[in-house]
Amino acid sequence: MNLPHHGSNPQHVYHRLHMIPPDKIIDFSVNTNPLGPPPFIKENWLDYLQDIYDYPDPEAAALVQALSEKEQLPAECILPGNGAAELIFILAQLLKDEQVLITEPAFSEYRQALEVQGAVIDSLVLREENGWDLDERIFKKMQGKKAVFICNPSNPTGRVYSRALLLEVIKQAEKTETLIICDEAFYDFTAESHSLAGDLCRFSNLIILRSVTKMYALAGIRLGYVMASAPIIKKLKKRQPHWSVNALAQRMGISCAKDTDHAEKTRGWIASEREKVKYELLSIGMTVYPSSTNYYLIAAPKEKELYPYLLKKGIVTRHTENFAGLDGNYLRIAVKLPNENQALIAALKEWKGC
Ligand SMILES: Cc1ncc(COP(=O)(O)O)c(C=O)c1O
């Protein structure tokens, strides 16, 4: 199937499949906060707009300061970007023609950014029978590699990996100066913190990526940041275009860096809503996989054509055609608002003939 490589923008899915979109569409393929942005974004909107007439601060100094306070890290260890996606492409520039390992299934931009740089990509495909957990095979696979990409919590599985195993991976990798790039785009949706940010000062080879667009539902504004040792941040900064982080992203990012309420409220709500939906889906005989975050996988063998069935009903899920190891036989579904989740359950009940 000639499908888009990412979730969201459902109009492209219908267009590529030559389908006429129904009047009402619910987009379960986008995995941003279903509660929307925090109230302070709307309250301060006019104030943020004051900044758009001038060039944004190329250093994003106030934002870096706010992130430095949030993360308890020196400012030299933080670099904001035009979404985590931009930072992936800048990181890939450090890996030109190098051997790189990606733990998969994974966000497709890692591969795309690395291919542009001529990196030689190896893949550790995690196994369904092991719940797509990270396993000991990584120690052998990472030998001779310049960098390893690990997404934790994993997109698309929602799986969180063992902290002990990750720390061992970083420790072993440090001996050979292998970079461990840990993408924590969804770290703030999990009930307990699994972030490795607190370990950054212990490891010179650890790089952590964060996205502000997921928790704060600001995907159109574009904001993410990378945390690493000062020398790595310096190299990345040199490769970033001037004024990369726009004025609105800088102002909103400062407010979001100071937030705890919205993230806390979201975390609690997501965990409870996700488990309610899972219970209902299991009760109609769907196979639903455990997740610690704001999306989950269901089994949907390609030949049964559940994906197009749901599209016809205006339920847009994320296909898994371009996720190694999933190969289109699962669907990734975002946790949405209760009435939207009920629409999904109703469509699946109909499909199951319940
Ligand atoms: C795992 C992962 N990392 C990074 C990104 C990019 O996030 P941003 O919107 O900050 O560019 C995404 C977006 O879907 C993602 O899923």
The ligand as a Gaussian input file, in Angstrom:
#p B3LYP/6-31G(d) Opt

LIG

0 1
 C        9.423000       8.793000      18.693000
 C        9.316000      10.167000      18.133000
 N       10.367000      10.979000      18.205000
 C       10.325000      12.222000      17.713000
 C        9.209000      12.695000      17.083000
 C        9.202000      14.075000      16.523000
 O        8.525000      14.939000      17.391000
 P        8.399000      16.482000      17.095000
 O        6.962000      16.755000      16.859000
 O        8.905000      17.148000      18.352000
 O        9.234000      16.799000      15.925000
 C        8.080000      11.878000      16.966000
 C        6.868000      12.363000      16.278000
 O        5.934000      11.641000      16.012000
 C        8.134000      10.577000      17.513000
 O        7.091000       9.752000      17.433000

